[in-house]
Amino acid sequence: MNLYLLFTLLFFVLSLAGLWGIFEKSGYKGWMSIVPFYNLYIWLRIIKKPIWWYIFLLIPFINVFVILLMTVEICKCFKKYDLGAQALGVLFPFVYLPYLGFSKKESYLDPAKRPVIKKTFVREWVDAIIFAVIAASIIRIFLIEAYTIPTSSMEKTLLVGDYLFVSKVNFGPRVPNTPLSFPFVHHTLPLTEATKSYVEWLELPYYRFPGFQKIKNMDVVVFNFPDGDTLSTKFQSTASYNQLVRQFGRDAVWNNKSYFGDIITRPVDKRENFIKRCIGIAGDVIQIVNRKVLINGKEEKNPGKRQFKYRVHTDGTTINARNFEKLGITENIDLENDGNYKLTLSEDALASLKEYSNVKSIEPLILPSGAWDPDIFPFDSAYRWNVDNFGPITVPKKGVTVTINKDNICFYRRIISVFEGNKLEEKEGRIFVNGKECSSYTFKMNYFWMMGDNRHNSMDSRYWGFVPEDHVVGKAVFIWLSLDPNKTLFDGKIRWNKLLRIVK
């Protein structure tokens, strides 16, 4: 944060200093450049642009793009018509604007007297492409981004093949950790298996601009995979590095490249994007009792459509496949030897299936309390939890201090060492943070507890723990298209009844 404050201060001081000189060269008083809002009005007059542009200067994040255009126009006022000079002005205004304003070699030319520069066909296309890329990148980073639902972890709230918009402004857009990257590509260059789409020599610390709201319980949130800081190039995020180490051992994961590939790391903003429902916000106590989720002791009120696994007992006859499609039962249709089924059902499908004449009873499949799953957070046999019986656990909150010891450090290892960047050591039951023995720890960030609505088919916080606030990408707000990946265009591929809906 201090680094950002220092950088921001230098950026504005030097840029305004440059504008002071530019204002004077163009016939205005230099002091006008440091008067908030008024300086933008004078700037528009200097570059001879319509005053209605000012409206866009008042719109958050759009104003960033408009100021970039105004900087390009300033460059033209100093006879800088080539792309290289204009790019310097846009990327390094805190250097280039002072140069234009105070260099005796540079003089101002009124736009009305500027010679008409006829662009070649190639130059026109290059300018148009650069303009489009910059505009789209700003919108994608700061305003809204399109996503596709790849897995069924949020069924039936969100379906595989849903195309949705995720708002960056609701919770506040982040400054990218890796600002220098290939446009419109997440972490790997197209047509390659593991070539990074970004450079790592410039990596910025976390900063989030103010948003319109705070994350609330039950919001549907897109975030970077918190267990994806280190990963196998063969498994990617389908199985995290930590999960592979627990299953196969560290030596096997690092030494068997033919099976695991290379082990690589990724900065926060280049980790895989996940979408889940925020069950718990910072400070909440989360507990699951026989698959019922309790938030601060009260059962959740979920606006989504949850799914669970059931055993369906029939009279020995099978259920027609068309009925499964009619009920929206699309996954894990498991016919057992005794003629019964294991099915993943929503509440609506469960109610309808009970009315079938060949269905005798439906039994919820719930793992009993104490049936320990070693893949469940915090991966410690002292906490014998599973997906259906879990907790209680308190979601860490910024500024709150907790006691840490050998018995509970399993909850906080990644928070202390990975998410908050400390050196953590454990020696003979004693805990050292940055070389100092500690019996308590104060959280630097807020954390969240995320779970999928498809409760028995979702890799979520039950499997990898807390989601730090710096991993939050945005809020899922609107589904504009829905395509069934199992159908053709002429066989109902477009889910017409699922288009243009709000995410709840």
C-alpha positions in Angstrom: 0.0 0.0 0.0 2.8 2.4 0.9 4.5 1.6 -2.4 1.3 2.5 -4.3 0.9 5.7 -2.4 4.5 6.7 -3.2 4.1 5.7 -6.9 0.8 7.5 -7.2 2.2 10.6 -5.6 5.2 10.7 -7.9 3.0 9.9 -10.9 0.6 12.9 -10.3 3.3 15.3 -9.2 5.5 14.7 -12.2 2.5 14.6 -14.6 1.1 17.8 -13.3 4.5 19.4 -13.4 4.6 18.5 -17.1 1.1 19.9 -17.7 2.2 23.2 -16.0 4.8 23.7 -18.7 2.5 22.5 -21.5 -0.3 24.9 -20.3 2.2 27.8 -20.4 3.5 26.9 -23.8 -0.1 26.8 -25.1 -0.9 30.3 -23.7 -2.6 29.5 -20.4 -1.4 30.0 -16.9 0.6 27.2 -15.5 -1.2 27.2 -12.1 -4.4 26.1 -14.0 -2.9 22.7 -14.4 -3.0 21.9 -10.7 -6.6 23.0 -10.1 -8.7 19.8 -9.9 -11.5 19.4 -12.6 -10.7 22.8 -14.0 -7.4 21.6 -15.4 -9.3 18.9 -17.4 -11.5 21.6 -18.9 -8.4 23.7 -20.0 -6.8 20.5 -21.3 -9.7 19.9 -23.6 -9.5 23.4 -24.8 -5.8 23.1 -25.5 -6.3 20.0 -27.7 -9.4 21.5 -29.2 -11.8 18.7 -28.3 -15.5 19.1 -27.6 -16.4 20.0 -24.1 -18.9 17.2 -23.9 -15.9 14.9 -23.5 -15.9 16.2 -20.0 -18.9 13.9 -19.2 -16.7 10.8 -19.8 -14.0 12.3 -17.5 -16.4 12.0 -14.6 -17.2 8.3 -15.1 -14.9 6.1 -13.1 -12.5 3.9 -15.1 -13.9 5.2 -18.4 -12.0 8.5 -17.5 -8.7 6.6 -17.6 -9.3 5.7 -21.2 -10.3 9.3 -22.1 -7.2 10.7 -20.4 -5.1 8.3 -22.5 -6.7 9.8 -25.6 -6.1 13.3 -24.4 -2.4 12.5 -23.8 -2.1 11.3 -27.4 -3.6 14.5 -28.5 -1.1 16.5 -26.4 1.7 14.6 -28.2 0.2 15.6 -31.5 0.2 19.2 -30.4 4.0 18.9 -30.1 4.3 17.3 -33.5 4.7 13.8 -32.2 2.8 11.9 -34.9 4.6 8.6 -34.8 3.3 5.7 -32.7 6.5 5.3 -30.7 6.3 8.8 -29.3 2.6 8.6 -28.6 3.1 5.2 -26.8 5.8 6.8 -24.6 3.4 9.6 -23.7 0.7 7.1 -22.8 2.9 4.6 -20.9 5.2 7.1 -19.2 3.3 10.5 -18.9 5.2 11.3 -15.7 8.4 11.4 -17.8 7.2 12.4 -21.2 4.8 15.3 -20.3 7.6 17.1 -18.3 9.9 16.7 -21.3 7.3 18.3 -23.6 6.5 21.0 -21.1 10.0 22.1 -20.2 12.3 21.1 -23.1 13.4 24.2 -25.1 13.4 21.9 -28.2 9.7 21.3 -28.0 7.1 23.9 -29.0 3.4 23.9 -29.0 1.4 23.8 -32.3 -2.3 24.8 -32.2 -4.4 21.8 -33.5 -6.1 24.2 -36.0 -2.7 24.9 -37.6 -1.6 21.3 -37.6 -0.9 19.9 -41.0 -3.2 17.1 -42.2 -1.3 13.8 -41.9 -2.6 11.3 -44.4 -2.3 7.9 -42.9 -1.5 4.8 -45.0 -3.9 1.9 -45.1 -1.6 -0.1 -42.8 -1.2 2.8 -40.4 -5.0 3.3 -40.1 -5.5 -0.4 -39.3 -2.6 -0.4 -36.8 -4.1 2.6 -35.1 -7.6 1.1 -35.0 -6.2 -2.2 -33.6 -4.2 -0.5 -30.9 -7.2 1.7 -30.0 -9.4 -1.4 -29.8 -7.0 -3.4 -27.7 -6.4 -0.6 -25.2 -10.1 0.1 -24.9 -11.1 -3.5 -24.5 -8.2 -4.1 -22.0 -9.3 -1.2 -19.8 -12.9 -2.4 -19.8 -11.8 -6.0 -19.1 -9.4 -5.0 -16.2 -11.5 -2.3 -14.6 -15.1 -2.7 -15.5 -16.5 -6.0 -16.7 -15.2 -9.3 -18.1 -16.9 -12.3 -19.8 -16.5 -15.8 -18.4 -17.7 -19.3 -19.3 -18.8 -21.9 -16.8 -16.6 -25.0 -17.5 -17.7 -27.3 -14.7 -20.8 -28.3 -12.8 -19.8 -27.1 -9.4 -22.6 -24.5 -9.4 -25.4 -26.5 -10.9 -28.3 -25.8 -11.1 -27.7 -22.1 -10.4 -25.1 -21.9 -13.1 -24.9 -24.5 -15.9 -22.0 -25.8 -17.8 -21.9 -23.7 -21.0 -23.3 -20.5 -19.4 -21.7 -17.4 -20.6 -21.8 -14.6 -18.0 -20.5 -11.2 -17.3 -18.5 -10.6 -14.1 -18.5 -7.1 -12.7 -15.2 -5.7 -11.5 -16.7 -2.5 -10.1 -19.0 -4.1 -7.5 -16.2 -5.1 -5.2 -13.7 -2.8 -6.7 -11.2 -3.6 -9.5 -7.7 -4.8 -8.7 -4.6 -3.4 -10.1 -3.1 -6.3 -12.1 -0.1 -8.0 -10.4 1.3 -8.6 -13.9 0.5 -5.6 -16.0 2.7 -6.6 -18.9 1.0 -9.6 -20.5 -0.4 -10.8 -23.9 -3.8 -9.2 -24.4 -7.0 -11.2 -23.7 -5.0 -14.3 -22.6 -5.1 -15.5 -19.0 -1.9 -17.3 -18.2 -0.7 -19.4 -21.1 0.0 -18.3 -24.7 -2.3 -19.8 -27.4 -1.1 -22.9 -29.1 1.3 -23.7 -26.3 1.1 -26.0 -23.3 3.0 -24.0 -20.7 4.4 -20.8 -22.2 3.6 -18.0 -19.9 1.5 -15.1 -21.4 3.0 -12.6 -19.0 6.4 -11.3 -17.9 7.5 -11.7 -14.2 10.2 -9.1 -13.9 7.4 -6.5 -13.3 5.1 -7.7 -10.6 3.0 -5.1 -8.7 1.7 -5.6 -5.1 -2.0 -6.0 -4.3 -4.2 -2.9 -4.5 -7.9 -2.7 -5.0 -9.8 0.5 -5.9 -13.0 1.2 -3.9 -16.1 -0.7 -5.1 -19.8 -0.1 -4.9 -20.3 -2.8 -2.2 -18.7 -5.2 0.1 -18.9 -9.0 -0.4 -22.0 -10.3 1.3 -23.0 -13.8 2.3 -24.5 -15.7 -0.7 -22.9 -13.5 -3.4 -21.7 -15.5 -6.4 -18.1 -14.6 -6.7 -15.3 -15.2 -9.2 -11.8 -15.5 -7.7 -8.4 -16.8 -8.4 -7.8 -20.4 -7.2 -6.2 -20.0 -3.8 -4.4 -23.3 -4.0 -3.0 -22.5 -7.5 0.2 -20.6 -6.5 2.2 -23.7 -7.3 1.0 -26.3 -9.8 1.9 -29.2 -12.1 1.8 -28.3 -15.9 0.2 -31.7 -16.6 -2.6 -31.5 -14.0 -3.0 -27.7 -13.9 -5.8 -26.8 -11.5 -7.6 -30.1 -11.8 -5.4 -31.3 -8.9 -3.4 -28.7 -7.0 0.3 -29.1 -6.3 -0.5 -29.5 -2.6 -3.1 -32.1 -3.3 -0.6 -34.1 -5.4 2.1 -33.9 -2.7 -0.3 -35.2 -0.1 -1.3 -38.0 -2.4 2.0 -39.0 -4.1 4.7 -37.4 -1.9 6.9 -34.4 -2.8 9.8 -36.4 -4.3 7.5 -38.2 -6.8 5.8 -34.9 -7.8 9.2 -33.1 -8.5 11.1 -36.0 -10.0 8.5 -37.7 -12.3 8.2 -35.2 -15.1 6.7 -37.6 -17.5 3.6 -37.9 -15.3 3.5 -34.5 -13.5 5.3 -32.3 -16.0 7.1 -29.2 -14.7 6.3 -27.6 -11.3 5.7 -23.9 -11.9 4.4 -20.9 -9.9 1.9 -18.2 -10.8 1.2 -14.8 -9.4 -2.3 -14.2 -7.9 -3.9 -12.7 -11.0 -2.8 -15.5 -13.3 -4.1 -18.3 -11.2 -7.2 -20.2 -12.5 -10.5 -18.4 -12.2 -13.1 -20.2 -10.0 -16.7 -19.3 -9.4 -18.5 -20.2 -6.1 -21.0 -18.8 -3.7 -19.6 -16.8 -0.7 -21.0 -18.8 2.3 -18.9 -17.0 4.9 -17.4 -13.5 5.1 -14.6 -12.5 7.4 -15.4 -13.1 11.1 -18.2 -15.7 10.4 -18.3 -19.1 12.1 -19.0 -21.8 9.5 -20.2 -25.3 10.4 -21.7 -28.2 8.4 -23.9 -30.7 10.2 -25.3 -33.6 8.2 -24.8 -31.4 5.0 -26.7 -28.4 6.5 -24.5 -25.3 6.5 -24.7 -23.2 9.6 -23.5 -19.6 9.5 -23.0 -18.2 13.0 -25.2 -20.9 14.3 -28.1 -20.3 11.8 -28.9 -22.5 8.8 -28.0 -20.8 5.5 -30.7 -19.1 3.4 -29.4 -19.9 -0.1 -31.1 -18.1 -3.0 -29.4 -20.6 -5.4 -30.4 -24.1 -6.4 -28.4 -26.6 -4.4 -27.8 -30.2 -5.4 -26.9 -33.2 -3.3 -26.3 -36.9 -3.9 -29.1 -39.4 -3.2 -29.7 -43.2 -3.5 -33.0 -43.8 -5.3 -34.6 -47.1 -4.5 -36.8 -48.5 -7.3 -39.0 -51.5 -7.8 -36.3 -53.0 -10.0 -37.3 -51.2 -13.2 -35.2 -48.5 -14.8 -36.0 -44.9 -15.2 -36.3 -43.7 -18.7 -33.4 -41.6 -19.8 -35.7 -39.0 -21.2 -37.1 -38.4 -17.7 -33.6 -37.7 -16.5 -33.3 -35.0 -19.2 -36.7 -33.7 -18.4 -35.8 -33.3 -14.7 -32.5 -31.7 -15.5 -30.5 -34.7 -14.1 -27.4 -34.4 -16.2 -24.5 -35.8 -14.1 -23.4 -38.8 -12.1 -26.3 -41.1 -13.2 -25.1 -44.3 -11.6 -27.2 -47.4 -12.0 -26.2 -50.0 -9.3 -26.4 -53.7 -9.6 -29.5 -54.0 -7.4 -31.4 -51.7 -9.8 -31.1 -48.6 -7.6 -29.5 -45.4 -8.6 -27.0 -42.9 -7.2 -28.2 -39.5 -8.5 -27.3 -35.9 -8.0 -30.6 -34.0 -7.5 -31.8 -30.5 -7.0 -34.7 -29.9 -4.7 -37.1 -29.7 -7.7 -35.8 -32.9 -9.2 -36.1 -34.6 -5.9 -39.7 -33.6 -5.4 -40.6 -34.7 -8.9 -38.8 -38.0 -8.7 -40.7 -39.0 -5.5 -43.9 -39.0 -7.6 -42.6 -41.7 -10.0 -44.5 -45.0 -9.6 -41.4 -47.1 -9.8 -39.5 -45.1 -7.1 -40.1 -46.6 -3.7 -37.9 -44.3 -1.6 -35.1 -41.8 -1.8 -32.3 -41.8 0.7 -29.8 -38.8 1.1 -26.2 -39.9 1.0 -24.5 -38.2 3.9 -21.1 -39.0 5.3 -21.4 -39.5 9.1 -19.7 -37.3 11.6 -16.2 -38.5 12.3 -15.7 -40.2 9.0 -12.4 -38.4 8.2 -11.6 -37.5 4.6 -7.8 -36.6 4.5 -8.4 -34.4 1.4 -10.6 -32.1 3.5 -9.2 -28.9 5.0 -7.2 -28.6 7.3 -5.8 -32.1 6.3 -5.1 -33.1 9.9 -6.4 -36.3 11.5 -7.1 -34.3 14.7 -10.0 -32.7 12.8 -11.9 -35.6 11.5 -14.1 -33.7 9.0 -15.7 -34.5 5.7 -17.9 -32.7 3.1 -21.1 -33.3 5.1 -19.8 -32.8 8.6 -17.3 -30.0 9.0 -16.2 -27.4 11.5 -16.9 -25.2 13.3 -14.3 -22.9 11.8 -13.9 -19.1 12.0 -13.2 -17.2 8.8 -10.1 -14.9 9.5 -10.7 -11.2 9.6 -8.3 -8.4 9.0 -6.9 -7.0 12.2 -8.1 -9.9 14.4 -5.4 -11.7 16.5 -5.6 -15.4 17.1 -3.6 -17.8 19.2 -1.4 -20.1 17.2 0.1 -23.3 18.4 1.1 -26.8 17.1 -2.6 -27.9 17.4 -4.2 -25.3 15.2 -1.3 -24.1 13.0 -2.8 -26.4 10.2 -5.5 -23.8 9.7 -3.1 -20.9 9.3 0.0 -22.2 7.5 -0.9 -20.9 4.1 -2.3 -17.7 5.4 0.9 -16.8 7.3 3.4 -18.1 4.7 1.8 -17.9 1.3 -1.1 -15.4 1.4 0.6 -12.9 3.7 4.2 -13.4 2.7 5.9 -14.4 6.0 8.6 -16.9 6.7 7.0 -19.6 8.8 9.0 -22.3 10.7 7.8 -25.0 13.0 10.4 -26.5 15.4 9.7 -29.0 18.1 6.1 -27.7 18.6 7.3 -24.1 18.6 6.2 -21.6 15.9 8.5 -19.0 14.4 7.3 -16.1 12.1 10.0 -14.2 10.4 12.5 -15.7 12.8 10.6 -14.7 15.9 8.9 -17.2 18.1 5.1 -16.5 18.2 2.1 -17.6 20.1 -0.3 -15.3 18.3 -0.8 -13.9 14.8 -2.7 -10.8 13.5 -4.3 -11.2 10.1 -3.4 -8.6 7.4 -6.3 -9.4 5.1 -10.0 -10.4 5.1 -10.8 -14.0 4.0 -13.9 -15.7 2.7 -15.4 -19.2 2.7 -16.6 -20.2 -0.8 -18.7 -23.3 -1.7 -20.4 -24.6 -4.8 -24.2 -25.0 -5.0 -23.6 -28.5 -6.3 -22.5 -29.6 -2.8 -21.3 -33.1 -3.6 -19.5 -32.2 -6.7 -17.6 -29.0 -5.9 -14.0 -28.5 -5.1 -14.3 -25.5 -2.8 -13.2 -24.2 0.6 -13.8 -27.5 2.2 -10.9 -28.8 0.1 -8.5 -25.9 0.2 -9.6 -23.5 2.9 -9.9 -19.8 2.9 -10.0 -17.4 0.0 -8.0 -14.2 0.6 -9.5 -10.8 -0.4 -6.6 -10.2 -2.9 -7.8 -13.3 -4.9 -11.3 -11.9 -5.5 -11.9 -11.0 -9.1 -15.5 -9.8 -9.2 -19.2 -10.5 -8.8 -21.1 -12.7 -11.3 -24.0 -10.6 -12.4 -25.6 -11.6 -15.7 -25.9 -14.6 -18.0 -26.3 -13.6 -21.6 -25.9 -16.9 -23.4 -26.3 -20.6 -22.4 -25.2 -23.5 -24.6 -25.6 -27.2 -23.9 -22.2 -28.7 -24.6 -23.8 -32.2 -25.2 -26.1 -31.1 -28.0 -25.8 -29.8 -31.5 -27.0 -26.5 -32.9 -30.0 -28.2 -34.5 -30.8 -30.3 -31.4 -31.5 -27.7 -28.7 -27.9 -26.5 -28.1 -29.1 -23.1 -27.2 -30.9 -23.1 -23.9 -33.5 -20.4 -24.8 -35.1 -20.4 -21.4 -31.8 -19.8 -19.7 -30.8 -16.6 -21.7 -30.6 -13.1 -20.3 -30.9 -13.9 -16.6 -29.6 -12.4 -13.4 -27.2 -14.5 -11.3 -28.8 -15.1 -7.9 
